[in-house]
Amino acid sequence: MFQRTLRKLTLLISLVFLLIFIVFTSTIYGYISVRQFDKIDDAMRMQAQSFRLVSERNAPFRGRRVFDPRIFLLLRSEDGRIANLAAFRNEDNANLAEIAAQSQIGEIETKEYETHVYRVLCVPYLHEEKLLRTEENFVIKDVIAVSIVDTEIGLLNYLLWIIAGGLVMGMAAIIAASYYLAKRAMIPIEAAWEKQQRFVADASHELRSPLTGIHSNAELMLRHPENTVEQESNRIHTIIKESSRMTKLIASLLTLARSDANKTELQLTQVDLSELIELVSEHFRPLEELEQIQLLVDVVPDLKLVGDKERLHQLLVILLDNAFKYTPKGGRITVAGAKGDKNILFSVQDTGCGIQPENLPHIFDRFFREDKSRSRDKGGIGLGLSIAKWIVDMHAGKITAHSEPGNGATFKVSIPVGKLQKES
């Protein structure tokens, strides 16, 4: 599947590169083509418009005669005859005469005759002296400027061949570059696919476990319909426990699915984090006595920030619940909070078994559990810290974990104070 996608992506990128190359080279070719003829056209226009018969007795082509030696001036009479003021005699006379006869006033044309390419401009002759003495009854109507542009056309053709050759030779580079970019683009796609496949497999496994417990205990209860509720209390308790676990798992999966789809929006309000930490800590006070774990709260008052109160409450519950799960009897959990320059800092520290160094980079991964059997016994599903990280990320904050095996773990959270946008 990925190979097919890679080929399609390579083809698409190659086409984009090819289109960019064609547009770029076409622009250069067009610019050079225009610039090549601009000077010639300006010289032709100036030379044609400046021509004037200056004296009845002198030669008719006295005056500002030559601006560009490649430009020839031809005169056309009212009856269509052609006179050559450049006074050249060669085999091009017939071509020039035919070109002049067909030229239209005001239009600059490029015409090819035999072995030469000509640029032609025809302008009306507007001066009072119109009678050409060297030709019988020749009344000047138009002045025609003609220039041979073989060199310019040859240069443009040479440039076109260079562009075509560069395109042919560059196709290999374009394809290679496209393949490289497509390969790089596929890396996160393949990683996301593998992550999704692993996520689906882990979710299926986690869902199958409570479903198996519920099904097997319900089936055993059906085998003994004569038993009382008291006699089946253990199985009923197991069913309720596994149902609660599955409900928690589904809720966590739904939260992560919404986060992946960007369908969860924060309800931002002014939150007093000091009060929220005290509130969540009070919910865990019964566990302090039941589990014989000391819970210390050292929070600076008036820690206010802009955030989603429900999500921040969920974050604190996840971190404290995680700490109680992995802290043995006689241990200690410390919740601390302080104010930074532009953020609020709080941490949850425990004296539990700690986290192995090789596992620290993975503790926020979905369904990751350092000790899966022990985590499942304690009701863990490996999604709590993933949700915690998502909540912190949604608040533009940062969460880190520090631990040494046997010396407990510390989770530190930093969240910007933020500002509420004023309603317009």
JOFEN-V398928 format. One line per field, one symbol per residue. psi: psi as a letter, one per 40 degrees, with the letter a starting at -180 (. if undefined). burial: 1 if it has 24 or more other C-alpha atoms within 12 Angstrom, else 0. Layout:
# JOFEN-V398928
psi = ???
burial = ???
This chain:
# JOFEN-V398928
psi = ddddddddddddddddddddddddddddddddddddeddddddddddddehhheiddiiefiahdhdheehhhiihideeihiheefihaeedddddddddeiihehhihihhbeihihhhhiiheidhehhdeihfhhhdihhhhhhfddddddddddddddddddddedddddddddddddddeddddddddddddddddddddddddddddddddddddegeeiidddeddddddddddddddddddddddddddddefehiighihhgdddddddddddeddddddefhhhhhghhifghihahdddddddddddddddddehiieahhhhihihadeihhiihhifaeahideedeeeeihehhdgddddddeeieeedddddddddddefahhihhihheeaihhhhhhidiihhhh.
burial = 0000010011101100110000001000100010001001111111111111100000011000101101111111100011111100000000011111101000011110000011111111100001110000001111111111100110010000000000100000011011100110010000000000001001100110111011001100100000000000001100101110110010011011000000000000001111111101100100110000111110100011111110111111111111111111001111111110001111111111111000010011111111000000001111111111111111101111111000011111111110000000
